[in-house]
Amino acid sequence: MITCVVQYEIEPDLLDEFEHYAKLWVPLVNKHGGYHNGYFMPHESANDMALALFSFKSLADYERYRKDILDDPECIAAFDFAKKTKCIRRYDRTFLKPFMAPMP
């Protein structure tokens, strides 16, 4: 299993928009064979940082997901929403191998 950790630099004045974007992606990752571990929003920390964690059974499955989402109308709409609202300034991906129970 591989977990993708996405660290976002978000626009602090657009937290509601980023939360909407996040809610769009949870079912989309699951739809495309992954398991979404959730988004983590600013609380008692920097107000412009958020995290997302989602897992796939293998890096090959993740790479297939990355290819498939480019043709999925719901995914395209989610990308367009973030672009239109400018709620995300930038993001970085890190891949980790978790030590936990296998995916259901």
Backbone as CSV, one residue per row, in Angstrom:
resi,resn,N_x,N_y,N_z,CA_x,CA_y,CA_z,C_x,C_y,C_z
1,MET,0.848,-1.177,0.000,0.000,0.000,0.000,0.887,1.231,0.000
2,ILE,0.391,2.276,-0.656,1.092,3.557,-0.726,0.102,4.652,-0.331
3,THR,0.558,5.593,0.478,-0.293,6.721,0.861,0.299,7.992,0.290
4,CYS,-0.543,8.732,-0.385,-0.166,10.034,-0.920,-0.573,11.087,0.102
5,VAL,0.394,11.875,0.512,0.141,12.999,1.414,0.279,14.261,0.580
6,VAL,-0.786,15.019,0.488,-0.760,16.268,-0.262,-0.782,17.401,0.749
7,GLN,0.254,18.223,0.706,0.298,19.410,1.561,-0.049,20.610,0.693
8,TYR,-1.150,21.270,1.073,-1.650,22.414,0.327,-1.260,23.715,1.009
9,GLU,-0.905,24.684,0.216,-0.862,26.068,0.678,-2.146,26.682,0.133
10,ILE,-3.031,27.056,1.043,-4.356,27.519,0.643,-4.508,29.004,0.939
11,GLU,-5.512,29.586,0.341,-5.838,30.988,0.581,-6.682,31.062,1.858
12,PRO,-6.160,31.685,2.938,-6.889,31.693,4.218,-8.284,32.309,4.141
13,ASP,-8.486,33.251,3.234,-9.803,33.883,3.115,-10.795,33.029,2.329
14,LEU,-10.332,31.885,1.823,-11.194,31.019,1.016,-11.294,29.610,1.608
15,LEU,-11.342,29.529,2.939,-11.431,28.216,3.587,-12.711,27.477,3.217
16,ASP,-13.817,28.183,3.106,-15.079,27.530,2.732,-14.980,26.927,1.334
17,GLU,-14.332,27.641,0.427,-14.160,27.139,-0.931,-13.239,25.917,-0.946
18,PHE,-12.156,25.973,-0.163,-11.271,24.815,-0.113,-11.988,23.614,0.503
19,GLU,-12.785,23.853,1.529,-13.528,22.746,2.139,-14.500,22.126,1.129
20,HIS,-15.127,22.949,0.317,-16.012,22.432,-0.730,-15.208,21.573,-1.711
21,TYR,-14.048,22.060,-2.133,-13.159,21.307,-3.023,-12.802,19.959,-2.399
22,ALA,-12.447,19.966,-1.126,-12.072,18.739,-0.429,-13.235,17.745,-0.417
23,LYS,-14.424,18.233,-0.157,-15.600,17.352,-0.118,-15.893,16.747,-1.493
24,LEU,-15.516,17.432,-2.546,-15.679,16.868,-3.884,-14.756,15.671,-4.102
25,TRP,-13.504,15.760,-3.586,-12.497,14.760,-3.897,-12.604,13.473,-3.094
26,VAL,-13.146,13.507,-1.901,-13.208,12.272,-1.097,-13.918,11.155,-1.863
27,PRO,-15.132,11.350,-2.363,-15.770,10.255,-3.096,-15.102,9.962,-4.438
28,LEU,-14.449,10.958,-5.024,-13.799,10.724,-6.322,-12.584,9.816,-6.185
29,VAL,-11.808,9.998,-5.142,-10.675,9.093,-4.906,-11.197,7.680,-4.689
30,ASN,-12.243,7.544,-3.886,-12.826,6.222,-3.630,-13.393,5.614,-4.921
31,LYS,-14.029,6.427,-5.737,-14.596,5.976,-7.016,-13.516,5.389,-7.925
32,HIS,-12.312,5.937,-7.838,-11.224,5.518,-8.724,-10.258,4.547,-8.053
33,GLY,-10.744,3.804,-7.053,-9.979,2.693,-6.510,-9.106,2.981,-5.304
34,GLY,-9.152,4.188,-4.800,-8.356,4.528,-3.623,-9.189,4.508,-2.360
35,TYR,-8.536,4.838,-1.276,-9.209,4.997,0.011,-8.793,6.359,0.553
36,HIS,-9.765,7.259,0.708,-9.448,8.612,1.185,-9.440,8.620,2.704
37,ASN,-8.308,9.023,3.276,-8.161,9.103,4.726,-8.634,10.441,5.278
38,GLY,-8.956,11.380,4.408,-9.515,12.645,4.841,-8.630,13.842,4.561
39,TYR,-9.242,14.992,4.736,-8.561,16.287,4.645,-8.412,16.820,6.054
40,PHE,-7.367,17.566,6.270,-7.086,18.146,7.572,-6.888,19.643,7.365
41,MET,-7.784,20.396,7.987,-7.860,21.837,7.775,-7.158,22.578,8.903
42,PRO,-6.817,23.855,8.658,-6.180,24.654,9.706,-7.048,24.731,10.962
43,HIS,-6.365,24.643,12.096,-7.052,24.793,13.380,-6.162,25.649,14.267
44,GLU,-5.356,25.059,15.088,-4.382,25.785,15.904,-3.022,25.645,15.228
45,SER,-2.902,26.235,14.047,-1.683,26.111,13.258,-1.665,27.234,12.235
46,ALA,-0.772,27.099,11.285,-0.756,28.066,10.186,-2.126,28.073,9.514
47,ASN,-2.602,29.260,9.166,-3.945,29.357,8.589,-3.966,29.146,7.087
48,ASP,-2.809,28.859,6.491,-2.753,28.669,5.043,-2.239,27.283,4.648
49,MET,-2.365,26.314,5.551,-1.862,24.971,5.298,-2.966,23.955,5.569
50,ALA,-3.117,23.011,4.639,-4.055,21.903,4.814,-3.394,20.644,4.260
51,LEU,-3.872,19.497,4.706,-3.333,18.216,4.260,-4.462,17.314,3.775
52,ALA,-4.120,16.450,2.824,-5.002,15.359,2.409,-4.170,14.091,2.399
53,LEU,-4.766,12.989,2.834,-4.102,11.688,2.797,-5.038,10.703,2.127
54,PHE,-4.531,10.011,1.114,-5.315,8.952,0.493,-4.384,7.838,0.063
55,SER,-4.920,6.626,0.074,-4.097,5.437,-0.130,-4.591,4.614,-1.311
56,PHE,-3.638,3.927,-1.927,-3.907,2.960,-2.990,-3.155,1.695,-2.666
57,LYS,-3.608,0.589,-3.217,-2.946,-0.689,-2.937,-1.526,-0.729,-3.474
58,SER,-1.244,0.037,-4.522,0.101,0.049,-5.097,0.337,1.374,-5.807
59,LEU,1.595,1.650,-6.102,1.924,2.850,-6.867,1.331,2.751,-8.274
60,ALA,1.286,1.561,-8.839,0.669,1.370,-10.159,-0.810,1.753,-10.128
61,ASP,-1.512,1.401,-9.049,-2.926,1.782,-8.919,-3.060,3.301,-8.823
62,TYR,-2.159,3.947,-8.101,-2.175,5.407,-8.007,-1.939,6.028,-9.385
63,GLU,-0.972,5.504,-10.111,-0.670,6.039,-11.442,-1.859,5.870,-12.388
64,ARG,-2.591,4.764,-12.283,-3.801,4.556,-13.078,-4.857,5.600,-12.697
65,TYR,-5.010,5.830,-11.407,-5.938,6.859,-10.909,-5.595,8.217,-11.517
66,ARG,-4.307,8.583,-11.496,-3.881,9.889,-12.030,-4.244,10.016,-13.512
67,LYS,-4.135,8.934,-14.242,-4.490,8.937,-15.664,-6.009,9.025,-15.830
68,ASP,-6.736,8.226,-15.072,-8.193,8.148,-15.221,-8.911,9.436,-14.852
69,ILE,-8.411,10.161,-13.853,-9.118,11.367,-13.414,-9.074,12.483,-14.460
70,LEU,-8.147,12.391,-15.390,-8.058,13.418,-16.433,-9.224,13.354,-17.411
71,ASP,-9.918,12.201,-17.458,-11.058,12.025,-18.354,-12.399,11.956,-17.634
72,ASP,-12.389,12.059,-16.314,-13.620,11.955,-15.528,-14.237,13.352,-15.386
73,PRO,-15.468,13.548,-15.879,-16.093,14.876,-15.819,-16.196,15.450,-14.398
74,GLU,-16.454,14.599,-13.395,-16.539,15.098,-12.018,-15.176,15.589,-11.524
75,CYS,-14.126,14.882,-11.884,-12.775,15.293,-11.491,-12.382,16.584,-12.192
76,ILE,-12.700,16.670,-13.459,-12.413,17.894,-14.219,-13.138,19.079,-13.587
77,ALA,-14.381,18.876,-13.181,-15.156,19.945,-12.534,-14.517,20.355,-11.211
78,ALA,-13.999,19.388,-10.453,-13.330,19.716,-9.182,-12.064,20.526,-9.436
79,PHE,-11.271,20.110,-10.421,-10.073,20.882,-10.780,-10.455,22.305,-11.192
80,ASP,-11.501,22.420,-12.011,-11.949,23.733,-12.485,-12.432,24.619,-11.335
81,PHE,-13.109,24.009,-10.355,-13.577,24.774,-9.199,-12.396,25.403,-8.462
82,ALA,-11.344,24.616,-8.211,-10.170,25.149,-7.510,-9.501,26.256,-8.323
83,LYS,-9.428,26.052,-9.613,-8.802,27.058,-10.479,-9.620,28.350,-10.489
84,LYS,-10.944,28.203,-10.596,-11.826,29.369,-10.655,-11.796,30.165,-9.347
85,THR,-11.827,29.454,-8.217,-11.889,30.151,-6.927,-10.520,30.586,-6.417
86,LYS,-9.446,29.966,-6.929,-8.079,30.265,-6.472,-7.906,29.987,-4.981
87,CYS,-8.603,28.938,-4.484,-8.494,28.586,-3.064,-7.191,27.858,-2.752
88,ILE,-6.515,27.333,-3.778,-5.239,26.644,-3.593,-4.143,27.478,-4.243
89,ARG,-3.150,27.831,-3.448,-2.001,28.572,-3.983,-0.994,27.626,-4.625
90,ARG,-0.724,26.517,-3.927,0.222,25.507,-4.425,0.040,24.248,-3.604
91,TYR,0.638,23.146,-4.084,0.590,21.891,-3.322,1.800,21.046,-3.666
92,ASP,2.138,20.158,-2.747,3.222,19.196,-2.909,2.707,17.820,-2.529
93,ARG,3.202,16.807,-3.235,2.840,15.423,-2.924,4.045,14.695,-2.354
94,THR,3.775,13.867,-1.356,4.770,12.965,-0.785,4.126,11.589,-0.721
95,PHE,4.898,10.556,-1.012,4.380,9.194,-0.956,5.033,8.464,0.198
96,LEU,4.191,7.859,1.017,4.652,7.145,2.201,4.079,5.739,2.202
97,LYS,4.816,4.849,2.824,4.333,3.488,3.026,3.849,3.400,4.480
98,PRO,2.537,3.317,4.684,2.030,3.338,6.051,2.230,1.985,6.766
99,PHE,2.308,2.081,8.061,2.307,0.906,8.915,0.950,0.881,9.605
100,MET,0.025,0.133,8.991,-1.338,0.067,9.493,-2.009,-1.157,8.891
101,ALA,-3.246,-1.364,9.256,-4.006,-2.496,8.717,-4.210,-2.317,7.215
102,PRO,-4.308,-3.395,6.457,-4.532,-3.297,5.012,-5.854,-2.612,4.703
103,MET,-5.945,-2.071,3.506,-7.188,-1.427,3.054,-8.310,-2.457,3.031
104,PRO,-9.533,-1.994,3.330,-10.687,-2.905,3.282,-10.960,-3.370,1.865
